[in-house]
Each structure stands twice: as structure tokens, then as C-alpha cells.
Amino acid sequence: MDAYTSSAPAYDLIMSFKDPADMSGKKKFCMLRRALLDGTLSKINHVHGADNPADALTKPTLSRPQLNATLSRAVASGKLSTPVVTHTTTEG
């Protein structure tokens, strides 16, 4: 399983061993970090916001954007191909 985030600070927190300044989100960053370390998650991808396939699926209804090109292509073809800024794998 791969994870995608369009948040550079979130990506940096998952990749580092520093605790977030805002402790309300600490659990999710620790869970993603642990999943990457134990191999449950194979890759964390940092993507541009406009290319984030999860936004149209996970945002609340009022702020949910329309399907972006990346997600539209994935739905039509059955293959997800997202432009990635940077990524880290389980091996990395």
C-alpha cells in the first residue's frame, strides 16, 4: 500500500523522528511512520496538491474539490499514475 500527501510538513514529519509542534496530529504521523518502518506501508509519496488523488475522496463535502486529472485518469484506466515530488520507500 502507498500513501500520498500534498503537505510538505506532514511528509517531513513522517520521515523524521521529530515530534510535531501541534500534538493533535501526533498519532497519525506516528502511525504512518510505524507502518513505513514495519513494511505495512511500502511508500510515502509527496505530491503537488493539484495532483493529490485522495483530495476528491477524503475532503468534507463542502470543501471537496472536483475530480482532478490524476484521479479521473485512474478511474477511467484502472491505473493510478500520480506525478510525485519525492518519495520514500520501506527500503529507504
C-alpha positions as CSV (number, residue, x, y, z in Angstrom):
1,M,0.0,0.0,0.0
2,D,1.2,3.5,-0.8
3,A,0.3,6.7,0.9
4,Y,0.1,10.2,-0.7
5,T,0.3,13.6,0.9
6,S,0.3,17.1,-0.6
7,S,1.6,18.5,2.7
8,A,5.4,19.0,2.8
9,P,5.4,19.5,6.6
10,A,3.4,16.2,7.0
11,Y,5.8,14.4,4.7
12,D,8.8,15.8,6.6
13,L,7.4,14.8,10.0
14,I,6.7,11.2,8.8
15,M,10.3,11.0,7.5
16,S,11.9,12.5,10.6
17,F,11.9,11.4,14.2
18,K,10.9,14.9,15.5
19,D,7.5,15.2,17.2
20,P,5.1,17.7,15.6
21,A,4.7,21.1,17.3
22,D,0.9,20.6,17.1
23,M,0.5,17.5,19.2
24,S,-3.1,16.9,18.0
25,G,-1.8,15.2,14.9
26,K,0.9,13.2,16.5
27,K,-0.9,9.9,16.4
28,K,-1.4,9.8,12.7
29,F,2.2,10.8,11.9
30,C,3.4,8.1,14.3
31,M,1.1,5.5,12.8
32,L,2.3,6.3,9.3
33,R,6.0,6.3,10.4
34,R,5.5,2.9,12.1
35,A,3.7,1.5,9.1
36,L,6.5,2.5,6.8
37,L,9.2,1.1,9.2
38,D,7.4,-2.3,9.6
39,G,6.6,-2.7,5.9
40,T,2.8,-2.4,6.1
41,L,3.1,0.7,4.0
42,S,5.6,0.4,1.1
43,K,5.9,4.0,0.1
44,I,5.1,7.6,1.2
45,N,4.7,10.0,-1.7
46,H,4.8,13.8,-1.6
47,V,2.7,15.2,-4.4
48,H,1.5,18.6,-5.5
49,G,-1.9,19.5,-4.2
50,A,-3.5,19.6,-7.7
51,D,-2.3,16.0,-8.3
52,N,-3.3,14.5,-5.0
53,P,-5.8,11.7,-5.8
54,A,-7.0,11.5,-2.3
55,D,-8.4,15.0,-2.1
56,A,-11.6,14.3,-4.0
57,L,-12.2,11.3,-1.9
58,T,-11.3,12.4,1.6
59,K,-12.2,16.1,2.0
60,P,-15.5,17.1,3.7
61,T,-18.4,17.6,1.2
62,L,-18.3,21.4,1.4
63,S,-14.6,21.7,0.6
64,R,-14.3,18.7,-1.6
65,P,-12.7,19.6,-5.0
66,Q,-13.8,18.1,-8.3
67,L,-12.0,15.0,-9.5
68,N,-8.6,16.1,-10.6
69,A,-6.9,14.8,-13.8
70,T,-4.9,12.2,-11.9
71,L,-7.9,10.7,-10.2
72,S,-10.0,10.9,-13.4
73,R,-7.4,9.0,-15.4
74,A,-7.2,6.4,-12.6
75,V,-10.9,5.8,-12.6
76,A,-11.0,5.6,-16.4
77,S,-8.0,3.4,-16.9
78,G,-7.9,1.4,-13.6
79,K,-4.2,2.5,-13.1
80,L,-3.0,5.2,-10.7
81,S,-0.1,7.3,-12.1
82,T,0.5,10.3,-10.0
83,P,3.3,12.8,-10.6
84,V,5.4,12.6,-7.4
85,V,7.6,15.4,-6.0
86,T,9.6,13.0,-3.8
87,H,9.0,9.6,-2.1
88,T,10.5,7.3,0.5
89,T,10.1,3.5,0.4
90,T,10.2,0.9,3.1
91,E,13.8,0.1,2.0
92,G,14.7,3.8,2.2
